[in-house]
C-alpha cells in the first residue's frame, strides 16, 4: 500500500472512531423512583437486564424508596425524572398545588387485603384497635381509611392509625402485637394466611379498577422530556412482551431483583402478569373515587381528568 493509501486508511479509521464516540456517550441518564420493591416493578428490571433501555439510548437508574410519600416528594423536588407509584401519590402532589400527571398505567388492579389478629372476628371488633400504614398520605393510608369506612366504622374515631413502613414491616408489627391489623399484598398475604392471621376484607371486592401502580411525573417533565419518556415506555412495553413469553425468566427476575422468596416466585409471576396493561391504560374510575373521597373539599376544583395525561397511553394502543 502506498503512503498516500495508508494515510487515507488512517483517516477513515480516525473518522470512524470519532463517529463512534458520540454514540457511546449518547446514553441519557434517567432516574426512576420506585415506591417499593414489588412484582409490579418487573418490567423495570427486565428492561435493564435485557438491554431494552440501552437500545433506546437510556441509562436508567431505579431508586427504591420506602413509601409512596417519599417517592412523590422526590418527584416534586426534581430528584427523579419519573416515578413508578400509585394514583394517590399524584393526588397528594396536586392537592399541594403542584401539577403532576399519571401518564401510563402498569398494574390496574387492587392487590391489597386487610389482615387482622385471629381474635378479631368482625369489623365491629376493630373498634379501639390499632392499624398500621406505611406513611400518612400514602396509598396504604388512603386505602386503609377507605376500607374501614366501607366496613361501617369511622377511621378518624374508631381506630388508631400508625405509621410503620413497608408491608413486611407492618406484618412484623402485627406479629409482634404492636398493631392489630394492616393491609398487605403478595406474598406476605400468603405467609399471613399460613401463620393463622385472618383476612377481614379483600379490597378488590371494594375497588376493582384501581391505579395500583403506574408511571407519573411532573407536568413540566412530560412536556420538556417527552421524547425521553416515550423511549423509556417503548423499553417498558418490550419488557412486558419479553415477560409474556418467558414465565421462568420472569420468576427468576422476581427472585433476583424484587427479592421474592423462590418458593413464591412462580405464583407471583402468575398473579401480577395478568394485571399488566400493555398499552398503559389509566383506570380513571380510581381517580374518580379519590376525588369523591375528598367530598366538599374538592368540589368544583378537580375532576378525575385533571390527574391524568392520556396522550402517552394513546400512542401504545394497537390500531
C-alpha positions as CSV (number, residue, x, y, z in Angstrom):
1,X,0.0,0.0,0.0
2,X,1.3,3.5,-0.9
3,X,2.0,6.1,1.8
4,X,-1.0,8.0,0.5
5,X,-3.2,4.9,0.7
6,X,-2.0,4.3,4.3
7,X,-2.7,7.9,5.2
8,X,-6.2,7.7,3.6
9,X,-6.9,4.4,5.5
10,X,-5.7,6.0,8.8
11,X,-8.1,9.0,8.2
12,X,-11.0,6.6,7.6
13,X,-10.2,4.8,10.9
14,X,-9.9,8.1,12.8
15,X,-13.2,9.3,11.4
16,X,-15.0,6.1,12.3
17,X,-13.5,6.3,15.8
18,X,-14.7,9.9,16.2
19,X,-18.2,9.0,15.0
20,X,-18.3,6.1,17.5
21,X,-17.5,8.3,20.5
22,X,-20.8,10.3,20.4
23,X,-22.7,7.0,20.0
24,X,-21.3,5.6,23.2
25,X,-21.9,8.8,25.1
26,X,-25.4,9.3,23.7
27,X,-27.0,7.3,26.5
28,X,-29.1,9.7,28.6
29,X,-29.4,9.2,32.3
30,X,-33.0,8.7,33.6
31,X,-33.7,8.4,37.3
32,X,-36.9,6.4,38.1
33,X,-38.4,6.5,41.6
34,X,-40.0,3.3,42.8
35,X,-42.4,3.3,45.8
36,X,-41.2,-0.1,46.9
37,X,-39.8,-3.4,45.5
38,X,-42.9,-5.2,44.3
39,X,-43.7,-7.6,41.5
40,X,-45.2,-4.7,39.5
41,X,-41.6,-3.4,39.0
42,X,-40.7,-6.5,37.0
43,X,-40.6,-4.6,33.6
44,X,-38.0,-2.2,35.0
45,X,-35.6,-4.9,36.0
46,X,-36.2,-6.9,32.8
47,X,-35.6,-3.9,30.6
48,X,-32.4,-3.2,32.4
49,X,-31.2,-6.8,32.3
50,X,-32.1,-7.4,28.6
51,X,-30.7,-4.1,27.4
52,X,-34.0,-2.6,26.2
53,X,-33.3,0.7,27.9
54,X,-29.9,0.8,26.3
55,X,-31.4,0.2,22.9
56,X,-33.5,3.4,23.5
57,X,-30.4,5.4,24.4
58,X,-31.1,5.4,28.1
59,X,-29.2,4.6,31.2
60,X,-31.9,4.0,33.7
61,X,-31.2,4.3,37.4
62,X,-34.1,2.9,39.6
63,X,-34.2,4.4,43.1
64,X,-36.3,2.4,45.6
65,X,-37.9,4.5,48.3
66,X,-39.6,3.2,51.5
67,X,-43.1,4.7,50.7
68,X,-45.2,6.5,48.1
69,X,-45.0,9.7,50.1
70,X,-41.2,9.9,49.8
71,X,-41.4,8.9,46.1
72,X,-43.8,11.8,45.4
73,X,-41.6,14.2,47.4
74,X,-38.6,13.2,45.2
75,X,-40.7,13.8,42.0
76,X,-41.8,17.2,43.4
77,X,-38.1,18.1,44.2
78,X,-36.9,17.1,40.7
79,X,-34.6,14.3,42.2
80,X,-36.1,11.8,39.8
81,X,-37.4,12.1,36.2
82,X,-40.4,9.9,36.5
83,X,-41.9,7.8,39.3
84,X,-43.4,4.3,39.4
85,X,-46.1,4.7,42.0
86,X,-49.7,4.9,42.9
87,X,-52.5,7.2,41.9
88,X,-52.7,8.5,45.4
89,X,-49.2,9.9,45.1
90,X,-50.3,12.1,42.1
91,X,-53.3,13.1,44.1
92,X,-51.1,14.3,47.0
93,X,-48.9,16.4,44.8
94,X,-51.9,18.0,43.1
95,X,-53.5,18.8,46.5
96,X,-50.2,20.5,47.4
97,X,-50.7,22.9,44.5
98,X,-48.3,21.4,42.0
99,X,-49.0,19.8,38.6
100,X,-48.2,16.1,38.4
101,X,-49.8,13.6,36.0
102,X,-50.4,9.9,36.0
103,X,-49.5,9.1,32.4
104,X,-49.0,5.3,31.9
105,X,-50.8,2.5,33.8
106,X,-48.8,-0.5,34.8
107,X,-50.9,-2.6,37.1
108,X,-54.6,-1.8,37.1
109,X,-56.0,-3.9,40.0
110,X,-56.4,-3.9,43.7
111,X,-53.9,-6.3,45.3
112,X,-54.4,-5.4,49.0
113,X,-56.2,-7.4,51.7
114,X,-56.9,-6.3,55.3
115,X,-55.4,-8.8,57.7
116,X,-56.0,-8.8,61.4
117,X,-55.2,-10.8,64.6
118,X,-57.3,-14.0,64.6
119,X,-59.2,-12.9,67.7
120,X,-60.8,-10.2,65.6
121,X,-63.9,-11.9,64.2
122,X,-65.8,-9.0,62.6
123,X,-65.4,-5.3,61.6
124,X,-67.1,-4.3,64.8
125,X,-64.2,-5.9,66.7
126,X,-61.8,-3.3,65.2
127,X,-63.2,-0.5,67.4
128,X,-60.4,0.8,69.6
129,X,-57.8,-1.2,67.7
130,X,-54.5,0.0,66.1
131,X,-53.9,-0.3,62.3
132,X,-50.6,0.1,60.5
133,X,-50.0,2.1,57.3
134,X,-46.7,2.9,55.6
135,X,-46.9,6.7,56.0
136,X,-49.7,9.2,56.3
137,X,-50.8,10.3,52.8
138,X,-49.5,7.2,51.1
139,X,-51.6,4.7,49.2
140,X,-51.8,2.3,52.2
141,X,-53.1,5.2,54.4
142,X,-55.9,6.1,51.9
143,X,-56.9,2.5,51.3
144,X,-57.0,1.6,55.0
145,X,-59.2,4.6,55.8
146,X,-61.5,3.8,52.8
147,X,-61.8,0.1,53.8
148,X,-62.6,1.0,57.4
149,X,-65.3,3.4,56.3
150,X,-66.8,0.7,54.0
151,X,-66.8,-1.7,56.9
152,X,-69.1,0.7,58.8
153,X,-66.5,2.4,61.1
154,X,-65.2,5.9,61.3
155,X,-61.4,5.8,60.6
156,X,-60.9,9.1,62.4
157,X,-62.6,8.0,65.6
158,X,-63.0,4.2,65.9
159,X,-59.4,3.1,65.2
160,X,-55.9,4.4,65.7
161,X,-53.7,4.6,62.6
162,X,-49.9,4.3,63.0
163,X,-47.1,4.9,60.5
164,X,-45.0,1.8,60.4
165,X,-43.4,1.3,57.0
166,X,-43.4,-1.2,54.2
167,X,-45.7,-4.3,54.0
168,X,-43.0,-6.6,55.6
169,X,-42.5,-4.1,58.4
170,X,-46.3,-3.8,59.0
171,X,-46.7,-7.6,59.1
172,X,-43.8,-7.7,61.6
173,X,-45.7,-5.2,63.8
174,X,-48.8,-7.3,63.5
175,X,-47.0,-10.4,64.6
176,X,-45.2,-8.5,67.4
177,X,-48.6,-7.2,68.8
178,X,-47.9,-3.5,68.4
179,X,-50.8,-3.3,65.9
180,X,-53.9,-5.3,65.4
181,X,-54.3,-5.2,61.7
182,X,-52.9,-3.8,58.4
183,X,-53.5,-4.1,54.6
184,X,-50.9,-6.2,52.8
185,X,-50.2,-7.7,49.4
186,X,-48.5,-10.7,47.9
187,X,-46.5,-12.6,49.1
188,X,-47.0,-11.5,52.7
189,X,-50.7,-12.4,52.4
190,X,-49.8,-16.0,51.7
191,X,-47.4,-16.0,54.7
192,X,-50.0,-14.4,57.0
193,X,-52.7,-17.0,56.0
194,X,-50.3,-19.9,56.6
195,X,-49.5,-18.4,60.1
196,X,-53.1,-18.2,61.2
197,X,-53.9,-14.5,60.7
198,X,-57.4,-13.6,59.5
199,X,-58.3,-11.8,56.2
200,X,-61.1,-9.4,57.3
201,X,-61.5,-7.8,53.8
202,X,-60.3,-8.2,50.3
203,X,-60.1,-4.7,48.9
204,X,-60.6,-5.9,45.4
205,X,-64.2,-6.5,46.4
206,X,-64.4,-2.8,47.3
207,X,-62.4,-1.3,44.4
208,X,-61.9,-3.3,41.2
209,X,-60.4,-0.9,38.6
210,X,-57.7,0.8,40.6
211,X,-54.5,2.7,39.6
212,X,-52.4,0.5,41.9
213,X,-49.1,1.3,40.2
214,X,-48.2,3.3,37.1
215,X,-45.8,6.0,35.9
216,X,-46.3,9.6,36.9
217,X,-44.2,12.8,36.6
218,X,-44.4,16.5,37.0
219,X,-46.2,18.1,34.0
220,X,-43.1,20.0,33.1
221,X,-41.1,16.8,32.7
222,X,-43.8,15.3,30.5
223,X,-43.7,18.4,28.3
224,X,-40.0,19.1,28.1
225,X,-38.7,15.5,28.1
226,X,-41.5,13.8,26.1
227,X,-39.2,12.0,23.6
228,X,-37.1,10.6,26.5
229,X,-40.2,9.4,28.3
230,X,-41.6,7.8,25.2
231,X,-38.3,5.9,24.6
232,X,-38.5,4.7,28.2
233,X,-42.0,3.5,27.7
234,X,-41.0,1.6,24.5
235,X,-38.5,-0.3,26.5
236,X,-41.1,-0.9,29.2
237,X,-43.6,-2.4,26.8
238,X,-40.9,-4.5,25.2
239,X,-40.1,-5.9,28.6
240,X,-43.7,-6.8,29.1
241,X,-43.7,-8.7,25.8
242,X,-40.5,-10.5,26.9
243,X,-42.1,-11.4,30.2
244,X,-45.2,-12.7,28.5
245,X,-43.1,-15.3,26.6
246,X,-40.7,-16.1,29.4
247,X,-42.5,-17.2,32.6
248,X,-39.5,-18.9,34.1
249,X,-37.3,-15.9,33.3
250,X,-39.8,-13.6,34.9
251,X,-40.0,-15.7,38.0
252,X,-36.2,-15.6,38.2
253,X,-36.2,-11.8,38.0
254,X,-38.6,-11.7,40.8
255,X,-36.1,-13.7,42.9
256,X,-33.0,-11.8,41.8
257,X,-34.2,-8.2,41.7
258,X,-37.5,-8.0,43.6
259,X,-36.2,-10.3,46.3
260,X,-39.3,-12.5,46.3
261,X,-38.6,-15.9,48.1
262,X,-38.0,-18.6,45.4
263,X,-41.0,-20.6,46.7
264,X,-43.4,-17.7,45.9
265,X,-41.8,-16.6,42.6
266,X,-43.9,-18.6,40.2
267,X,-47.2,-17.7,42.0
268,X,-46.1,-14.1,42.0
269,X,-45.4,-14.1,38.2
270,X,-48.9,-15.5,37.6
271,X,-50.6,-13.1,40.0
272,X,-49.1,-9.9,38.6
273,X,-48.6,-10.8,35.0
274,X,-52.3,-10.8,34.4
275,X,-52.6,-7.3,35.8
276,X,-50.1,-5.6,33.5
277,X,-51.5,-3.0,31.0
278,X,-49.5,-3.4,27.8
279,X,-51.0,-0.2,26.3
280,X,-50.7,1.8,29.6
281,X,-54.4,2.3,30.1
282,X,-55.1,4.5,33.1
283,X,-58.1,3.5,35.2
284,X,-59.9,6.8,35.5
285,X,-62.5,5.2,37.9
286,X,-59.9,5.1,40.6
287,X,-59.2,8.8,40.3
288,X,-62.9,9.5,40.4
289,X,-63.0,7.6,43.7
290,X,-60.1,9.7,45.0
291,X,-61.9,12.9,44.1
292,X,-65.2,11.6,45.5
293,X,-63.5,10.6,48.8
294,X,-62.5,14.3,49.4
295,X,-66.1,15.4,49.3
296,X,-66.7,19.1,49.6
297,X,-63.0,20.0,49.8
298,X,-62.5,19.3,46.1
299,X,-66.0,20.1,44.8
300,X,-65.6,22.3,41.7
301,X,-61.8,22.3,41.9
302,X,-60.8,19.0,40.4
303,X,-62.1,16.2,38.2
304,X,-60.5,12.8,37.5
305,X,-59.1,14.0,34.2
306,X,-57.0,16.7,36.0
307,X,-54.8,13.9,37.3
308,X,-54.2,12.1,34.1
309,X,-52.2,12.6,30.8
310,X,-53.6,10.0,28.4
311,X,-51.6,11.2,25.4
312,X,-48.8,8.6,26.1
313,X,-51.2,5.7,26.5
314,X,-52.8,6.6,23.2
315,X,-49.5,6.1,21.4
316,X,-49.4,2.5,22.5
317,X,-52.9,1.4,21.7
318,X,-52.9,-1.1,18.9
319,X,-54.9,0.0,16.0
